[in-house]
Amino acid sequence: AAIDAALGQGPLTGRRVIVTSGPTQEPIDPVRYISNHSSGAQGTAIARALAASGAEVVFVTGPANVPPPEGVQVVRVTTAQDMLEAVQGALPADAAVFAAAVADWRVAQVAGSKMKKTAGEMPTLRFAENPDILASVAQMGAGRPALVVGFAAETDDVVANAQAKRARKGCDWIIANDVSVGTGTFGGADNTVHVVTDQVVEDWPRMGKDAVAARLAQRMAAALNG
Amino acid sequence: AAIDAALGQGPLTGRRVIVTSGPTQEPIDPVRYISNHSSGAQGTAIARALAASGAEVVFVTGPANVPPPEGVQVVRVTTAQDMLEAVQGALPADAAVFAAAVADWRVAQVAGSKMKKTAGEMPTLRFAENPDILASVAQMGAGRPALVVGFAAETDDVVANAQAKRARKGCDWIIANDVSVGTGTFGGADNTVHVVTDQVVEDWPRMGKDAVAARLAQRMAAALNG
């Protein structure tokens, strides 16, 4: 497969795919921010697997712990709003995989100076809803990628929440995983995912994130070429 | 100096010093957290310089971007509360340098499950004040380290805020730096600091974080041995 890809031959040759990855960071003030424990490992593995299958990959990544893969176009972003703009700028594409753990909320009024601690007084953070990148692409009319894949990081009712999310967002597939403390999914080498489509729920066995990525790339090629 | 240290000889030989470093991370729920842009670079450089001067260093570090130095005892922590406990456990000491960027506030009620996004509804985060590690050590009666050094990361009125902080906390010195966006202090190689004591304010020229650390170690040795 590596040689095929090097020769420009693979089941995804000629396909353009956008992959988002990593956490986003939402500023509170110039010093503080809100983020999440996504390491970017799964999204990075997916981008690598798609590139190895011949796809032209645009890799839109938040501040992740793992370096981006070789052979992809890397677009670095910080906030959810940045990520939306980067994704819109990368369209059109044949497929899009939204593996990033995007902040649902941002701080509504970001302080221009560091918030000072005053004895006995607590800050109040007001939030605003971030753009829904997955839904905005999944519900595009003209120019929608043929295959839109979302991720769901859940701690409870993993499959039921993922099915509801798939319907609500209008995407084709949801890759759901359990990120409860103790599963070691965030930052770990392995992942246990459930692939939710309009027809079925596939429970994939626990495997390395690279193996999840390879299998997903294979499925995506089959769906796009089928 | 490296050879002296290897031979166990240096101006801080026989001295025990606690150094805190890096950001803290305060959980919101199992997935999300609040943190800050401290890379841990300055605290790491200080611990290295103190160890090179012969000190026995306990290095209490939050989740930093840079690896801890060689030749120190590393204690890894996540939250401000963890850090306080680690510092208390490392006492008594001859000196303590509080270079960590400790969160002033934590989320009062950490959600046990991932907070779900509900259309149109924003979460409300209530905060609680974190323990003040610098003040608690600086204001100890018996067993207080002879030299307690705090840091102040400021974006405005850097020196005035640092002087007020020194008086309020009861520490001996404050190392103040400007972390405004654009200074490149957080995550950068250089630092521009002001050393605030009860007598003077010294404005050190912009220099590498290693040079700041070496100079600080020298001053600490002079103060402890003087």
Interface residues (C-beta under 8 A of the other chain):
Chain A: I28 P30 V31 R32 Y33 I34 S35 N36 H37 A101 A103 D104 W105 S113 K114 K116 K117 G120 M122 P123 L125 R126 F127 A128 E129 A153 E154 T155 D156 N161 V179 S180 V181 F186
Chain B: I28 P30 V31 R32 Y33 I34 S35 N36 H37 A101 A103 D104 W105 S113 K114 K116 K117 G120 M122 P123 L125 R126 F127 A128 E129 A153 E154 T155 D156 N161 V179 S180 V181 F186
